[in-house]
Amino acid sequence: MKNYLNYLLNEMIPGLIKGTLRFITETLRVIRMYALWIIVILLILYFADIAGARGQINGFFHSFKHWLH
């Protein structure tokens, strides 16, 4: 039991935290690299109202505004 707790505290939990942080930083890096393309695609979907994108984007901003208050 002591070996398991030692392994859990010294290897598994730090590995999980490192993996999570790496995932977040890589995701943010990709978003930053392709931010202009993401914005252009969202604008096209919004103004052309493809697949109900206008309602979903408006709903997201509505939820975001209520989350800030």
N, C-alpha and C positions, 0 to 999 in steps of 0.2 A: 504494500500500500504506500509506503514511504517513497519507494522508487517511482511509482506512478505519479504521485503528487509532485515529486521533484521534476520528472519529465514534463508534466503538465505546466508547471509554473516556469520552468526554464527554457522549454523548447516550443511547446504547442501554442501557448498564449502569445508569446512574442512573435512567433511565426505568423499567427493569425492577424495580429495587429500590423505587422510589416506588409503582409499581403493585401490587407484592406487599404492601407495608406498608399501602396503602390498602384492599386486599382484606381483609387480616387485621383491620384496625381496624373496617371496616364489618361484617364477619361477627360480631365480638365485640359491636358495638353492637346488632345485630339480636338476638343471643342474649340480651343483657342486657335489651332491651326486652320480649322475649317469653318470658323465663325461666319465669315462673309458668305460662304456657300450655303450654310444652314439658314442664315437670314434671308437670302435670296429665294431659296426653295420655300421657306415658310410664307414669304410675301406672295409668291406665285400661287401657292395653295390657298392663301387667304383671299386674295382678290379674285381668283377664278372660282372660289368656293368649291374646290374639288374634294369630293368625299366628305362633305360637311365640315371642312377644316375651319371655316369661319366661326361656326358655333363652338367647336372645341377650343379654339384659340381664345375666343371671347370668354368662354367658361373658365379657362385657365387664369386669365387676367382678373376675372371677377373673384375667383377663389384666392388668388394671390393678394388682392387688395383687402379682402376680409381677413386674411391671415396676418397682414401687417397691423391691423387695428386691434 
